[in-house]
Amino acid sequence: MVRTQIQLDEKQLQALRQSSSETGRSIADLVRESVELYLSSRKRPSREEQIQRALAASGKFASGTTDTSARHDRYLSEAFGE
């Protein structure tokens, strides 16, 4: 682990102290968990994973039309009211 220094306002520190007291976990542990949750919520799938997801979804749904590939512009225009 790497030691670092952060600055918190009084309200944040008080909330962390309270949570630390209630859970028996250190403030540092709570901060590490918070950072991990933040970073994982912002994680975006790789380009390869995006491609694999798109390929997996391809063909799984039916529109009821047989000429979608030829008239997609018209259908999009109608769908968006243009």
A tleap script that builds the chain and sets N, CA, C and O, in Angstrom:
source leaprc.protein.ff14SB
mol = sequence {
  NMET VAL ARG THR GLN ILE GLN LEU ASP GLU
  LYS GLN LEU GLN ALA LEU ARG GLN SER SER
  SER GLU THR GLY ARG SER ILE ALA ASP LEU
  VAL ARG GLU SER VAL GLU LEU TYR LEU SER
  SER ARG LYS ARG PRO SER ARG GLU GLU GLN
  ILE GLN ARG ALA LEU ALA ALA SER GLY LYS
  PHE ALA SER GLY THR THR ASP THR SER ALA
  ARG HIE ASP ARG TYR LEU SER GLU ALA PHE
  GLY CGLU
}
set mol.1.N position { 0.840 -1.191 0.000 }
set mol.1.CA position { 0.000 0.000 0.000 }
set mol.1.C position { 0.879 1.246 0.000 }
set mol.1.O position { 2.023 1.232 0.454 }
set mol.2.N position { 0.316 2.290 -0.511 }
set mol.2.CA position { 1.020 3.563 -0.589 }
set mol.2.C position { 0.345 4.532 0.367 }
set mol.2.O position { -0.878 4.673 0.376 }
set mol.3.N position { 1.162 5.192 1.170 }
set mol.3.CA position { 0.618 6.185 2.099 }
set mol.3.C position { 0.341 7.470 1.349 }
set mol.3.O position { 1.156 7.916 0.542 }
set mol.4.N position { -0.815 8.065 1.619 }
set mol.4.CA position { -1.161 9.334 0.999 }
set mol.4.C position { -1.876 10.201 2.024 }
set mol.4.O position { -2.300 9.722 3.076 }
set mol.5.N position { -1.999 11.445 1.713 }
set mol.5.CA position { -2.651 12.373 2.629 }
set mol.5.C position { -3.816 13.044 1.909 }
set mol.5.O position { -3.687 13.470 0.761 }
set mol.6.N position { -4.948 13.132 2.593 }
set mol.6.CA position { -6.117 13.802 2.024 }
set mol.6.C position { -6.640 14.812 3.036 }
set mol.6.O position { -6.324 14.752 4.224 }
set mol.7.N position { -7.434 15.724 2.544 }
set mol.7.CA position { -8.059 16.704 3.430 }
set mol.7.C position { -9.565 16.519 3.355 }
set mol.7.O position { -10.146 16.421 2.274 }
set mol.8.N position { -10.182 16.472 4.531 }
set mol.8.CA position { -11.624 16.329 4.645 }
set mol.8.C position { -12.174 17.517 5.400 }
set mol.8.O position { -11.472 18.129 6.206 }
set mol.9.N position { -13.432 17.847 5.141 }
set mol.9.CA position { -14.020 18.888 5.979 }
set mol.9.C position { -14.486 18.239 7.293 }
set mol.9.O position { -14.524 17.014 7.406 }
set mol.10.N position { -14.830 19.052 8.256 }
set mol.10.CA position { -15.183 18.547 9.597 }
set mol.10.C position { -16.350 17.568 9.559 }
set mol.10.O position { -16.350 16.565 10.272 }
set mol.11.N position { -17.329 17.859 8.738 }
set mol.11.CA position { -18.514 17.011 8.640 }
set mol.11.C position { -18.156 15.621 8.106 }
set mol.11.O position { -18.648 14.610 8.608 }
set mol.12.N position { -17.295 15.580 7.083 }
set mol.12.CA position { -16.865 14.304 6.519 }
set mol.12.C position { -16.082 13.483 7.543 }
set mol.12.O position { -16.310 12.283 7.695 }
set mol.13.N position { -15.164 14.138 8.237 }
set mol.13.CA position { -14.358 13.444 9.227 }
set mol.13.C position { -15.222 12.924 10.368 }
set mol.13.O position { -15.021 11.802 10.833 }
set mol.14.N position { -16.170 13.716 10.819 }
set mol.14.CA position { -17.059 13.283 11.893 }
set mol.14.C position { -17.879 12.065 11.461 }
set mol.14.O position { -18.056 11.126 12.236 }
set mol.15.N position { -18.377 12.084 10.226 }
set mol.15.CA position { -19.153 10.953 9.721 }
set mol.15.C position { -18.280 9.699 9.624 }
set mol.15.O position { -18.730 8.602 9.954 }
set mol.16.N position { -17.044 9.860 9.178 }
set mol.16.CA position { -16.133 8.722 9.107 }
set mol.16.C position { -15.808 8.182 10.499 }
set mol.16.O position { -15.768 6.967 10.698 }
set mol.17.N position { -15.579 9.066 11.451 }
set mol.17.CA position { -15.309 8.625 12.826 }
set mol.17.C position { -16.493 7.848 13.397 }
set mol.17.O position { -16.319 6.829 14.064 }
set mol.18.N position { -17.689 8.343 13.125 }
set mol.18.CA position { -18.903 7.681 13.604 }
set mol.18.C position { -19.025 6.287 12.983 }
set mol.18.O position { -19.288 5.305 13.678 }
set mol.19.N position { -18.834 6.220 11.686 }
set mol.19.CA position { -18.917 4.940 10.987 }
set mol.19.C position { -17.830 3.981 11.463 }
set mol.19.O position { -18.076 2.785 11.619 }
set mol.20.N position { -16.642 4.502 11.691 }
set mol.20.CA position { -15.537 3.700 12.195 }
set mol.20.C position { -15.873 3.116 13.563 }
set mol.20.O position { -15.621 1.941 13.829 }
set mol.21.N position { -16.435 3.941 14.412 }
set mol.21.CA position { -16.818 3.503 15.755 }
set mol.21.C position { -17.907 2.434 15.701 }
set mol.21.O position { -17.862 1.453 16.443 }
set mol.22.N position { -18.889 2.632 14.811 }
set mol.22.CA position { -20.009 1.694 14.708 }
set mol.22.C position { -19.605 0.352 14.109 }
set mol.22.O position { -20.143 -0.687 14.489 }
set mol.23.N position { -18.657 0.373 13.173 }
set mol.23.CA position { -18.300 -0.855 12.463 }
set mol.23.C position { -17.039 -1.526 12.986 }
set mol.23.O position { -16.779 -2.692 12.689 }
set mol.24.N position { -16.256 -0.785 13.766 }
set mol.24.CA position { -15.004 -1.344 14.250 }
set mol.24.C position { -13.917 -1.364 13.191 }
set mol.24.O position { -12.899 -2.037 13.355 }
set mol.25.N position { -14.123 -0.638 12.116 }
set mol.25.CA position { -13.140 -0.566 11.040 }
set mol.25.C position { -12.396 0.767 11.121 }
set mol.25.O position { -12.921 1.759 11.627 }
set mol.26.N position { -11.182 0.766 10.620 }
set mol.26.CA position { -10.400 2.003 10.650 }
set mol.26.C position { -10.935 2.993 9.626 }
set mol.26.O position { -11.590 2.622 8.651 }
set mol.27.N position { -10.638 4.259 9.877 }
set mol.27.CA position { -11.015 5.299 8.919 }
set mol.27.C position { -10.322 5.040 7.587 }
set mol.27.O position { -10.929 5.203 6.529 }
set mol.28.N position { -9.061 4.639 7.632 }
set mol.28.CA position { -8.327 4.352 6.398 }
set mol.28.C position { -9.021 3.248 5.602 }
set mol.28.O position { -9.116 3.335 4.378 }
set mol.29.N position { -9.504 2.217 6.284 }
set mol.29.CA position { -10.195 1.124 5.603 }
set mol.29.C position { -11.489 1.618 4.963 }
set mol.29.O position { -11.817 1.227 3.843 }
set mol.30.N position { -12.215 2.463 5.659 }
set mol.30.CA position { -13.454 3.020 5.113 }
set mol.30.C position { -13.173 3.904 3.892 }
set mol.30.O position { -13.921 3.875 2.915 }
set mol.31.N position { -12.105 4.677 3.954 }
set mol.31.CA position { -11.735 5.534 2.826 }
set mol.31.C position { -11.328 4.669 1.635 }
set mol.31.O position { -11.736 4.950 0.508 }
set mol.32.N position { -10.530 3.620 1.863 }
set mol.32.CA position { -10.139 2.721 0.769 }
set mol.32.C position { -11.366 2.090 0.117 }
set mol.32.O position { -11.455 2.018 -1.109 }
set mol.33.N position { -12.315 1.631 0.941 }
set mol.33.CA position { -13.533 1.040 0.395 }
set mol.33.C position { -14.315 2.064 -0.429 }
set mol.33.O position { -14.833 1.740 -1.498 }
set mol.34.N position { -14.398 3.287 0.063 }
set mol.34.CA position { -15.117 4.339 -0.655 }
set mol.34.C position { -14.464 4.641 -1.993 }
set mol.34.O position { -15.155 4.811 -2.997 }
set mol.35.N position { -13.152 4.707 -2.015 }
set mol.35.CA position { -12.432 4.966 -3.261 }
set mol.35.C position { -12.666 3.821 -4.238 }
set mol.35.O position { -12.892 4.059 -5.424 }
set mol.36.N position { -12.614 2.582 -3.755 }
set mol.36.CA position { -12.838 1.423 -4.618 }
set mol.36.C position { -14.243 1.433 -5.207 }
set mol.36.O position { -14.418 1.146 -6.391 }
set mol.37.N position { -15.239 1.758 -4.400 }
set mol.37.CA position { -16.615 1.841 -4.893 }
set mol.37.C position { -16.751 2.924 -5.948 }
set mol.37.O position { -17.411 2.721 -6.967 }
set mol.38.N position { -16.139 4.059 -5.714 }
set mol.38.CA position { -16.176 5.158 -6.682 }
set mol.38.C position { -15.527 4.739 -7.998 }
set mol.38.O position { -16.094 4.953 -9.069 }
set mol.39.N position { -14.348 4.147 -7.917 }
set mol.39.CA position { -13.630 3.760 -9.129 }
set mol.39.C position { -14.366 2.664 -9.889 }
set mol.39.O position { -14.414 2.702 -11.118 }
set mol.40.N position { -14.931 1.702 -9.197 }
set mol.40.CA position { -15.641 0.627 -9.882 }
set mol.40.C position { -16.931 1.126 -10.526 }
set mol.40.O position { -17.376 0.568 -11.529 }
set mol.41.N position { -17.536 2.170 -9.961 }
set mol.41.CA position { -18.760 2.709 -10.557 }
set mol.41.C position { -18.467 3.472 -11.842 }
set mol.41.O position { -19.364 3.662 -12.664 }
set mol.42.N position { -17.238 3.908 -12.025 }
set mol.42.CA position { -16.852 4.671 -13.217 }
set mol.42.C position { -16.172 3.797 -14.265 }
set mol.42.O position { -15.836 4.263 -15.354 }
set mol.43.N position { -15.975 2.537 -13.928 }
set mol.43.CA position { -15.282 1.633 -14.844 }
set mol.43.C position { -16.123 1.389 -16.089 }
set mol.43.O position { -17.304 1.050 -16.001 }
set mol.44.N position { -15.511 1.564 -17.224 }
set mol.44.CA position { -16.181 1.363 -18.493 }
set mol.44.C position { -15.636 0.071 -19.124 }
set mol.44.O position { -14.454 -0.244 -18.990 }
set mol.45.N position { -16.504 -0.658 -19.804 }
set mol.45.CA position { -16.016 -1.871 -20.459 }
set mol.45.C position { -15.020 -1.529 -21.567 }
set mol.45.O position { -15.113 -0.477 -22.200 }
set mol.46.N position { -14.078 -2.424 -21.787 }
set mol.46.CA position { -13.089 -2.218 -22.850 }
set mol.46.C position { -13.790 -2.249 -24.204 }
set mol.46.O position { -14.927 -2.706 -24.325 }
set mol.47.N position { -13.097 -1.762 -25.199 }
set mol.47.CA position { -13.652 -1.759 -26.568 }
set mol.47.C position { -14.008 -3.184 -26.982 }
set mol.47.O position { -15.066 -3.422 -27.565 }
set mol.48.N position { -13.123 -4.124 -26.679 }
set mol.48.CA position { -13.368 -5.526 -27.018 }
set mol.48.C position { -14.622 -6.057 -26.324 }
set mol.48.O position { -15.420 -6.767 -26.937 }
set mol.49.N position { -14.796 -5.713 -25.045 }
set mol.49.CA position { -15.985 -6.152 -24.316 }
set mol.49.C position { -17.253 -5.517 -24.900 }
set mol.49.O position { -18.291 -6.173 -24.980 }
set mol.50.N position { -17.176 -4.264 -25.301 }
set mol.50.CA position { -18.322 -3.608 -25.923 }
set mol.50.C position { -18.708 -4.318 -27.225 }
set mol.50.O position { -19.890 -4.518 -27.507 }
set mol.51.N position { -17.710 -4.690 -28.003 }
set mol.51.CA position { -17.966 -5.399 -29.261 }
set mol.51.C position { -18.605 -6.747 -28.979 }
set mol.51.O position { -19.568 -7.134 -29.642 }
set mol.52.N position { -18.073 -7.462 -27.999 }
set mol.52.CA position { -18.629 -8.779 -27.663 }
set mol.52.C position { -20.076 -8.666 -27.177 }
set mol.52.O position { -20.910 -9.503 -27.520 }
set mol.53.N position { -20.374 -7.649 -26.390 }
set mol.53.CA position { -21.757 -7.440 -25.927 }
set mol.53.C position { -22.691 -7.150 -27.095 }
set mol.53.O position { -23.804 -7.672 -27.154 }
set mol.54.N position { -22.230 -6.315 -28.023 }
set mol.54.CA position { -23.054 -5.983 -29.190 }
set mol.54.C position { -23.303 -7.215 -30.047 }
set mol.54.O position { -24.419 -7.429 -30.521 }
set mol.55.N position { -22.272 -8.024 -30.247 }
set mol.55.CA position { -22.433 -9.239 -31.040 }
set mol.55.C position { -23.369 -10.227 -30.351 }
set mol.55.O position { -24.155 -10.907 -31.012 }
set mol.56.N position { -23.287 -10.306 -29.035 }
set mol.56.CA position { -24.158 -11.219 -28.285 }
set mol.56.C position { -25.614 -10.794 -28.381 }
set mol.56.O position { -26.503 -11.645 -28.394 }
set mol.57.N position { -25.875 -9.495 -28.449 }
set mol.57.CA position { -27.254 -8.991 -28.524 }
set mol.57.C position { -27.805 -9.027 -29.934 }
set mol.57.O position { -29.019 -9.022 -30.138 }
set mol.58.N position { -26.911 -9.062 -30.900 }
set mol.58.CA position { -27.328 -9.025 -32.306 }
set mol.58.C position { -28.194 -10.228 -32.647 }
set mol.58.O position { -27.826 -11.376 -32.395 }
set mol.59.N position { -29.360 -9.935 -33.230 }
set mol.59.CA position { -30.259 -10.993 -33.661 }
set mol.59.C position { -31.173 -11.536 -32.587 }
set mol.59.O position { -31.955 -12.449 -32.854 }
set mol.60.N position { -31.099 -11.004 -31.380 }
set mol.60.CA position { -31.912 -11.514 -30.270 }
set mol.60.C position { -33.306 -10.914 -30.217 }
set mol.60.O position { -34.150 -11.381 -29.452 }
set mol.61.N position { -33.559 -9.899 -31.008 }
set mol.61.CA position { -34.838 -9.202 -30.954 }
set mol.61.C position { -35.453 -9.156 -32.356 }
set mol.61.O position { -34.740 -9.130 -33.358 }
set mol.62.N position { -36.768 -9.148 -32.406 }
set mol.62.CA position { -37.466 -9.094 -33.692 }
set mol.62.C position { -38.316 -7.839 -33.757 }
set mol.62.O position { -39.043 -7.521 -32.815 }
set mol.63.N position { -38.222 -7.121 -34.878 }
set mol.63.CA position { -38.991 -5.887 -35.045 }
set mol.63.C position { -40.315 -6.139 -35.745 }
set mol.63.O position { -41.218 -5.305 -35.691 }
set mol.64.N position { -40.434 -7.278 -36.397 }
set mol.64.CA position { -41.639 -7.557 -37.156 }
set mol.64.C position { -41.553 -7.078 -38.594 }
set mol.64.O position { -42.466 -7.327 -39.382 }
set mol.65.N position { -40.486 -6.405 -38.946 }
set mol.65.CA position { -40.300 -5.966 -40.333 }
set mol.65.C position { -39.194 -6.800 -40.967 }
set mol.65.O position { -38.316 -7.316 -40.275 }
set mol.66.N position { -39.245 -6.924 -42.257 }
set mol.66.CA position { -38.232 -7.728 -42.950 }
set mol.66.C position { -37.277 -6.883 -43.782 }
set mol.66.O position { -36.340 -7.409 -44.384 }
set mol.67.N position { -37.513 -5.564 -43.816 }
set mol.67.CA position { -36.675 -4.691 -44.640 }
set mol.67.C position { -35.936 -3.635 -43.822 }
set mol.67.O position { -35.604 -2.567 -44.336 }
set mol.68.N position { -35.681 -3.934 -42.558 }
set mol.68.CA position { -35.059 -2.951 -41.667 }
set mol.68.C position { -33.687 -2.503 -42.166 }
set mol.68.O position { -33.367 -1.315 -42.117 }
set mol.69.N position { -32.885 -3.437 -42.641 }
set mol.69.CA position { -31.537 -3.047 -43.074 }
set mol.69.C position { -31.575 -2.125 -44.292 }
set mol.69.O position { -30.693 -1.283 -44.458 }
set mol.70.N position { -32.570 -2.276 -45.128 }
set mol.70.CA position { -32.661 -1.441 -46.329 }
set mol.70.C position { -33.329 -0.098 -46.053 }
set mol.70.O position { -33.040 0.888 -46.731 }
set mol.71.N position { -34.226 -0.052 -45.059 }
set mol.71.CA position { -34.997 1.183 -44.827 }
set mol.71.C position { -34.793 1.738 -43.413 }
set mol.71.O position { -35.682 2.394 -42.870 }
set mol.72.N position { -33.638 1.478 -42.827 }
set mol.72.CA position { -33.382 1.905 -41.447 }
set mol.72.C position { -33.519 3.403 -41.248 }
set mol.72.O position { -34.022 3.835 -40.210 }
set mol.73.N position { -33.088 4.207 -42.210 }
set mol.73.CA position { -33.200 5.666 -42.067 }
set mol.73.C position { -34.660 6.095 -41.936 }
set mol.73.O position { -34.992 6.942 -41.108 }
set mol.74.N position { -35.510 5.518 -42.740 }
set mol.74.CA position { -36.938 5.851 -42.677 }
set mol.74.C position { -37.524 5.467 -41.325 }
set mol.74.O position { -38.258 6.242 -40.713 }
set mol.75.N position { -37.190 4.254 -40.861 }
set mol.75.CA position { -37.738 3.796 -39.585 }
set mol.75.C position { -37.239 4.662 -38.412 }
set mol.75.O position { -37.998 4.959 -37.489 }
set mol.76.N position { -35.992 5.051 -38.457 }
set mol.76.CA position { -35.461 5.921 -37.414 }
set mol.76.C position { -36.141 7.285 -37.449 }
set mol.76.O position { -36.488 7.834 -36.404 }
set mol.77.N position { -36.328 7.819 -38.620 }
set mol.77.CA position { -36.999 9.102 -38.768 }
set mol.77.C position { -38.424 9.042 -38.211 }
set mol.77.O position { -38.867 9.957 -37.517 }
set mol.78.N position { -39.119 7.975 -38.516 }
set mol.78.CA position { -40.487 7.805 -37.995 }
set mol.78.C position { -40.475 7.639 -36.476 }
set mol.78.O position { -41.322 8.198 -35.780 }
set mol.79.N position { -39.526 6.880 -35.973 }
set mol.79.CA position { -39.454 6.623 -34.533 }
set mol.79.C position { -39.180 7.902 -33.742 }
set mol.79.O position { -39.697 8.078 -32.638 }
set mol.80.N position { -38.362 8.796 -34.312 }
set mol.80.CA position { -37.996 10.017 -33.611 }
set mol.80.C position { -38.844 11.208 -34.039 }
set mol.80.O position { -38.572 12.342 -33.645 }
set mol.81.N position { -39.863 10.954 -34.838 }
set mol.81.CA position { -40.795 12.003 -35.222 }
set mol.81.C position { -40.196 13.089 -36.079 }
set mol.81.O position { -40.579 14.252 -35.953 }
set mol.82.N position { -39.300 12.756 -36.916 }
set mol.82.CA position { -38.646 13.759 -37.765 }
set mol.82.C position { -39.314 13.855 -39.106 }
set mol.82.O position { -38.896 14.649 -39.948 }
savepdb mol mol.pdb
quit
